[in-house]
Amino acid sequence: MATIQQQRDNLTIGLDLANWDYANLGLPTLDVVLERSLGYNHNGGDSSSYPEPFERRFRAAQRVGRDAYRARIPGYFTFNAMAFAGKFIYKATWYVWINPNTHRPQPVPLPSGDLSPMRLLRDRDLDTRQATNRSIRAAHNIHEQKQAIARQDTRSIEAIQSRMIEDGSANEIITGIHGIPYADIHEIIPQLADRPGWFHFQTVAKDVVELRKRLIERENYIADQVLKLAMIQSDLPPNAPNLALQQAQHRLDELP
């Protein structure tokens, strides 16, 4: 549960970023946001001149907004960093509000201009985290598999192997053994096609590739239909971002 301070900080920062006046305020870097939204003053000469407490408040407000977005809890902004002009600036991307037409909590995308630098930054961060997690999972699974083999625990061995397929560590191990870059199993198969004695494996692997292709096609069909249905049922007013910001300001004004 977010504290009153965290709620107030989230709304203040979110409203400031959503209504940012670039002509007069410059770029919304972290220091600038801390000064404008939270009262940080690097020339203050007192406790307000120490950035650490203000940055902790900023990160807490950012975290509660992210969690609220995931849980669809109304009354919170999400805001994130993006690379721009050699600096990191912040933009508000979503506000979760109560849609007056459906009376349900719903995220509203906020006008933010070109978000491709933000996406690129987060994609790189996600790729790094996924690669790190996958390598750790692979090492852990190998360790557990060796212990299960030593115990001659067939059930555990099968469970570990199944887990290795699901979490991607099997691909990590196969590509590592054969000295090729990490890839999904359907990308690895053609590189192993000339291995002698693997005819049955190659036959089953070909079936896997075909099934994966069909699965993706069916998933894309389902996603397309569900997205169309969701857009119809969302019933967002054309001025939803403005109404959402009005809700946010009212919520901030009503906080104790």
N, C-alpha and C positions, 0 to 999 in steps of 0.2 A: 504494500500500500504506500503510495507516494505521500510524502509529508506536504504540508501547506506550502512550505518554502520551495520544495521541488516543483509543485504544481505552478506556483507563481512564476518561478524562474523559467519553466518550460513555456508558459504562455507569453511571458514578456519577450523572451528570446525569439520565439516563433513569430509573434506579431511584428517585432522589429525587422526580422529577416524577410517576412512576406511583404512588408511595406517599405523595404529599404530604398532610401533616396541616394542613389549612386552619385548624382551630381554634387550633392552637398556633404555626404558622409564618406565618400571614397569607397574603397573595397572593404567588404565585411570580413576582414581577417579575424583571427581569434582574439587578439588584443583589442581590436576596435569593438568587437561584439561585447567583450568583457567590460569595457569602459562604458559603452552606451547602455547596455541592457542590465548589467549587474553592479555598476558603480565603482569598478576598478579605476584607480587613478595612480599611475606610476610616478607622478610628481607630488603625491599627496603628503608625503612625510609622516604618515601615520599608518595604522593598520590597513588602510585602503590601498597602500602602495605595494603590498605584497601580493603577487599574482596567484600564488598557489591556492589559497582558499577560494578565490573566484573561479579558478579553473576547475577545482573539484565540484563547485556548484554547477558549472556549465556541463561537466561530464555526467553528473547525476541527473540533471534536467534532460540531457540528451538520451540517457539510458531509460528513464521512465517513459519518455516519448516513444522510443523504439519498442519497449515492452507493451505499451498501450496500443500501438499500431498492430502488433502481432495478435493481441487479445481482442482487438476491436473495442477498446474502452474509450468512450467519447470524451472529448475535452483536452486532447493533447496533440502537439505538433511533433513531427520528425524533422530533423535538420542534420545535414551532413556536410563534410568538407569536399571540395573539389579543387584540382590544380588550375590556376589561372594567372597568367602574366608573371610566372615565376614564383607565385605565392600560393598558399592554401586559403581559400575563402569558403564561407559557409552560405548555404541556401536552405530555405524551408521547402520540403517536398510534399508533405501530406499533413492534413489535419483530419482527425477523426471526429465527426460531428453526428448529431441526430438529424437524419434526413426528415424534414417536415412533411414530406409526401408519404413516406413509409413508416415514420416513427421508429426507425431502427438505426443503430449505430452504423456508420459507413465512412470509410476513408474518402477524402476528396483531394485529388491532385491539385497542387497550387501552381500557378504560372511561375515557371523558373527559368525560362529561356533554354539555352543549350546545356543539357545535362550530360553530354557525352564524356567530358573530362572526369566528372564524378563517377560515371559508370566504369570508365577505364581504370580509374584509381581503385575502385572497390573490386573490380574483376581481378586485377593483379593481386590484390590482397587476398581475395578468396582463393585464387589459384595456388598462392604460396601456402596458405593454411591447409588446403586440401592435400597438396603434395606432402607436406610435413606430417599430417595426420595419417596419410596412407602409408608412408614409410614406417611410422611407429607401429601401426596396426600389423603391417607385414612382419616386422621383427617379433612382435608379441605373439602372433599366430604361429610362427615357426617354432618359437620357444615352447608354446603349449602343445604343439603337434609332436615335438620330440618327446615331451614328457608323457603324452598319451601313448605313443608308440612303445616307449620303455615299459609302460604299464600293460601293454597289449589291450588297451581299452578301445575296442573297435567303435563303439557308439560315440565316444568323444572324438575320435579321429574323424568320423564322418561329419559330426557337428562342426568341427573346426574347419574342415574343407568346405562345407557349405557356407560357413561364415566368410571364408576367404573369397569365395566367388561374389558374395553380396557386397562386401566392403571394398572390393577392388584390390586387395592385397595379393590375390592370386596373379593378377596381371603384373603387379609390381615384381613378384618373384620370377615369373616366366621371362619377362623382358630383361630382368637383371641377369639371369642365368645365361641367356643367349646374347647378351651384350647389345641390345637394341633399346632405343628410347621407350619410355613408358607409353603404352597405348592400350585401348580397349581390346578385348579378346578378338573382335571381328577384324581389327587392324593387324593383329599379331599373326593370325592364321595364314595369310598369303606368304608371309616371310618364313614360315615353317613348312611350306608345301612340299619341298623336295627332300624332307627327312625320310630316310628309308624305314620301312616297317610301320609307318603311321597311316596306312590306308584307311583303317576303320576310324581312326581319330579324325582324319581329314573329311571322311564322309559325314560323321556326326557334326563336325565343326561347320561344314557347309550348311547343314540343316539349321544350326544355331544362327548363322548369318541370315538365312532366309526368314526364319521365324522372327528375328530381331527387326528385320525390315518391315515385315507385315505388322508387327506390334507397334512400331513407330507410326505407320500409316493409320492404324486404328486409333492410336492415342491422339494423333493430330485431328482426326475426324471428331472424336469426342470433345477435344479441347475447343475446336471451332464451334461446335453446337452449343456447348456450355457457355462459352464467352458471349455468343449472340443472345442466349437466353438471359444471362446476367445483365447485359446492357439494357435489354428490354425491361427487366424487372427492377433495375436500380432506380429508375424514375428520378434521375437527378435534374433539378431545375437548371436552365441554361446559365443562370448567375450563381451557381452553387459555390464557387470559390469566394465570392463576395459575401454571401450569406454565412458561409462557414467562418469567415474572419469576423463577422459581426457577432456570431455565437461565441467565438473565442474571446473577444473583447468584453462581452457581457459576463462571461464566466470569470474572467480576470477581475472585473469590477466587483463581482459578488463574493470573491474570496475574502475571508476574514483577515 
